């Protein structure tokens, strides 16, 4: 995984999550006039997938530092971005 994708992975996952749940809620509201049960299930599924992706990114950032020459700054920023994305999600 390239350094920039590791570094920006957390915020990108959060942004994708935000856009996807906003779209799901909007489509549900337009189609049914209120948030439906299906939309809620879709939002929960999207949230679970994004949380797993952030956890994988965090683990990858921490493991990669042990395997190659990824310096402390990149590892810290990548891990902090993943943790902040988990909190934001």
N, C-alpha and C positions, 0 to 999 in steps of 0.2 A: 504494500500500500504506500503510495507516495506521501511525502511529508505533508503537503498542503491538504490532501484529502483527510489525513489523520488530524491535522490541526483544525480544519473547518468542518469536520464531520458532525460534531455535536450541534453547532448552530444550524447546519443544513438539515439535519434530522428534525430539529425543533421546528424550523420553518416549514418543512414538508408536512409535519404533523398539524401545525396550526392551519395551513391552507386546506388540508384534507378534511379536518373536522369542521371547519367553517363551511366548506363546500357541501359536506354531507348534511349539516344542519340546514343550510339554505335550501338545498334541493328538497329536503323533507318538508320544510315549511311551505315552500311554493306548491309542492305536489299535494300535501295533505292538509294544509292550513295550520298544522302544528307539528311538533317534533314527534315522529312515530317511533314505535318500538324497534322497527328495523333500523332506523337511523341511529338509535342509541346503541344497538348491537354493533353496527358498523363502526361507530365512534370508539367503542370499547376495544374492538379488534384492531383498529388503527393505532390506538394508544398502546396496546400490548406489543404490537410489532415494533413500534418506535422505541419503546422502553427496552426491548430485547436488543435492538440495534445499537442503542446508546451503551448498554452494558457490554456488548461485544466490542464496541469502539474503545471503551475504557479499559477493558482487559487487553485489547490489542496494543493500546498505547503503553500500558505498563509492561507487557511482555516484550514488546519490540525494543524497549530501552535496554533490556538485558541481553538481547540477541545481537544487536549491531551498535553502531556508533551514534545513535540518536542522543543528542545532548540533553541535559537536564531541563533547559528552557523549553524545548519543543515538547518533551514528555510532560512537563508540568502544565503547559498551556493546553495540550490535547486532552489530558486527563481532566483539567478544570472545565474545559468546554463540554466534555461528556457529562460530567457531574451536574453542571448548570443546566444542561439540556434535560437531564433526568428530573431535576427539580422543577423546571419550567413545564415539562409535560405533565 
